[in-house]
Amino acid sequence: MDKSFIYLTPQEQWRDIILQTPQEEREYVRLQVEAEGQACVAFFCEALLQHADVADFLEKESIQKSLKRSLYYYLVSLFSASPDHVARLCKIQMRLGASYARLEIPTHIVAYGFYILKKQILGLFTHDDAGGFDRSGLILYAGSMMDFAFKFMMRSYEKSFRKMVEDNEALRLVSIGQDLSFEKETQARTFFTWSMETMRAVCEKRFCDLENLEDSDFGLWFTHKGRNLFNGRSEFVQIQREIETIDTQLQTIRQEGVLPDRFVASLHRSIRKIVFLMDSIFHNIEQIETGRDPLTKVLNRRFLDVVVQNEISFALAKNKHFSIALFDIDNFKSINDTFGHLAGDEILCFVANTITSSLRVNDYVFRYGGEEFLIVLTETDVEAAHKCAERIRLAICHIPVTLRSEQQVRVSVSGGVTTLHGQTNVRTLINRADQALYTAKANGRNRVVVAHTPDMP
């Protein structure tokens, strides 16, 4: 290697590697990849499916179908590049890295996948017949191409992942809302309600009425919003363990109809421990970073991707349902033109308040655009999401809105609903909801349309 190589920028180094490799050798490598690339990719996919951690981030169907096809074309384009194509190659790797970061695929899985792929590609040039070329030169060129592709991909991955970590931390600070003390009191009240109902059912031996803590209002809030707020703190892990222990005991009691010795004392200790840990964890949160729409007080779009991706990961890991509803206020421009922009602001607040009051504590509301609102419905299948969206639509259009000017305005909304189905991409989910919303608008407004998914007839 010429010493001048080390003084080049990474992009210039990549270009130099291609320039220094004879055209005939580059063409031979390209032809080999075209001919054997699909077999290399098939082995890569098989190896990936055997990795213990992959199932938490990628589905088997997406690996076998879309990833297998796109990866083959990626390899062909990589080894078809000329020196003038390096800038475009760099951009492709950067986009790939950003995509992996958005899916929160850990670096060790990405690195492992690239190792397997590189090993298969280099294996194409280890046999005796190498087209009359020096095998070491072919291996050096192919390996360098893979190494620089990985280098640029990981550079973008790290940048995008850092941004996601920052957004996750900011989301952690705002996910409970603006009034920390109010949220603390609310969750203390819901936990107290569950505790009292559980103790009463135990004392009256109504074992079939025992509700798992995870399924209670407190449990749902803790699993979703609490996870965003507290994740990474030791108290969060301890509370999770207490909930799991309690629910395991309650399930056994429901099944066997027998109360174990000292269960009441054990439950009382667990309740006291959870109360102590919740007080401690709230006490440690001293400031809330803004992430809310100043007019409607619902979340703004800053944390949308983070929330949706978190819920996608949770749904896939726990085999839970997850849905999105997107609403748009019908004829909002006409309302603004007729009654003025202040009246339009009142309508936006009315719609936001109606949506918020119609949801559970574990759901999210975002102001998605000017007069659009997006709802994240956790642990909700498409049928339940449709019913929820219909309930919101009817609540909004049921009675006229009385403005501060004492004028009355009839308001309606159109909605699109979709649910997670084999996709781990935030944009894909939101685009499906948006297409359903467009259909609702086109069909006359003031209605909710469910997006078509592959499993629908």
Rosetta blueprint (number, residue, H / E / L):
1 M L
2 D L
3 K H
4 S H
5 F H
6 I H
7 Y H
8 L L
9 T L
10 P H
11 Q H
12 E H
13 Q H
14 W H
15 R H
16 D H
17 I H
18 I H
19 L H
20 Q H
21 T L
22 P L
23 Q H
24 E H
25 E H
26 R H
27 E H
28 Y H
29 V H
30 R H
31 L H
32 Q H
33 V H
34 E H
35 A H
36 E H
37 G H
38 Q H
39 A H
40 C H
41 V H
42 A H
43 F H
44 F H
45 C H
46 E H
47 A H
48 L H
49 L H
50 Q L
51 H L
52 A L
53 D L
54 V H
55 A H
56 D H
57 F L
58 L L
59 E L
60 K H
61 E H
62 S H
63 I H
64 Q H
65 K H
66 S H
67 L H
68 K H
69 R H
70 S H
71 L H
72 Y H
73 Y H
74 Y H
75 L H
76 V H
77 S H
78 L H
79 F L
80 S L
81 A L
82 S L
83 P H
84 D H
85 H H
86 V H
87 A H
88 R H
89 L H
90 C H
91 K H
92 I H
93 Q H
94 M H
95 R H
96 L H
97 G H
98 A H
99 S H
100 Y H
101 A H
102 R H
103 L L
104 E L
105 I L
106 P L
107 T H
108 H H
109 I H
110 V H
111 A H
112 Y H
113 G H
114 F H
115 Y H
116 I H
117 L H
118 K H
119 K H
120 Q H
121 I H
122 L H
123 G H
124 L L
125 F L
126 T L
127 H L
128 D L
129 D L
130 A L
131 G L
132 G L
133 F L
134 D L
135 R H
136 S H
137 G H
138 L H
139 I H
140 L H
141 Y H
142 A H
143 G H
144 S H
145 M H
146 M H
147 D H
148 F H
149 A H
150 F H
151 K H
152 F H
153 M H
154 M H
155 R H
156 S H
157 Y H
158 E H
159 K H
160 S H
161 F H
162 R H
163 K H
164 M H
165 V H
166 E H
167 D H
168 N H
169 E H
170 A H
171 L H
172 R H
173 L H
174 V H
175 S L
176 I L
177 G L
178 Q L
179 D L
180 L H
181 S H
182 F H
183 E H
184 K H
185 E H
186 T H
187 Q H
188 A H
189 R H
190 T H
191 F H
192 F H
193 T H
194 W H
195 S H
196 M H
197 E H
198 T H
199 M H
200 R H
201 A H
202 V H
203 C H
204 E L
205 K L
206 R L
207 F H
208 C H
209 D H
210 L L
211 E L
212 N L
213 L H
214 E H
215 D H
216 S L
217 D H
218 F H
219 G H
220 L H
221 W H
222 F H
223 T H
224 H H
225 K H
226 G H
227 R H
228 N H
229 L H
230 F H
231 N L
232 G L
233 R L
234 S H
235 E H
236 F H
237 V H
238 Q H
239 I H
240 Q H
241 R H
242 E H
243 I H
244 E H
245 T H
246 I H
247 D H
248 T H
249 Q H
250 L H
251 Q H
252 T H
253 I H
254 R H
255 Q H
256 E H
257 G L
258 V L
259 L L
260 P L
261 D L
262 R L
263 F H
264 V H
265 A H
266 S H
267 L H
268 H H
269 R H
270 S H
271 I H
272 R H
273 K H
274 I H
275 V H
276 F H
277 L H
278 M H
279 D H
280 S H
281 I H
282 F H
283 H H
284 N L
285 I L
286 E L
287 Q L
288 I L
289 E L
290 T L
291 G L
292 R E
293 D L
294 P L
295 L L
296 T L
297 K L
298 V L
299 L E
300 N L
301 R H
302 R H
303 F H
304 L H
305 D H
306 V H
307 V H
308 V H
309 Q H
310 N H
311 E H
312 I H
313 S H
314 F H
315 A H
316 L H
317 A H
318 K H
319 N L
320 K L
321 H L
322 F E
323 S E
324 I E
325 A E
326 L E
327 F E
328 D E
329 I E
330 D L
331 N L
332 F H
333 K H
334 S H
335 I H
336 N H
337 D H
338 T H
339 F H
340 G L
341 H H
342 L H
343 A H
344 G H
345 D H
346 E H
347 I H
348 L H
349 C H
350 F H
351 V H
352 A H
353 N H
354 T H
355 I H
356 T H
357 S H
358 S L
359 L L
360 R L
361 V L
362 N L
363 D L
364 Y E
365 V E
366 F E
367 R E
368 Y L
369 G L
370 G L
371 E L
372 E E
373 F E
374 L E
375 I E
376 V E
377 L E
378 T E
379 E L
380 T L
381 D L
382 V H
383 E H
384 A H
385 A H
386 H H
387 K H
388 C H
389 A H
390 E H
391 R H
392 I H
393 R H
394 L H
395 A H
396 I H
397 C H
398 H L
399 I L
400 P L
401 V E
402 T E
403 L L
404 R L
405 S L
406 E L
407 Q L
408 Q E
409 V E
410 R L
411 V L
412 S L
413 V E
414 S E
415 G E
416 G E
417 V E
418 T E
419 T E
420 L L
421 H L
422 G L
423 Q L
424 T L
425 N L
426 V H
427 R H
428 T H
429 L H
430 I H
431 N H
432 R H
433 A H
434 D H
435 Q H
436 A H
437 L H
438 Y H
439 T H
440 A H
441 K H
442 A H
443 N L
444 G L
445 R L
446 N L
447 R L
448 V E
449 V E
450 V E
451 A L
452 H L
453 T L
454 P L
455 D L
456 M L
457 P L
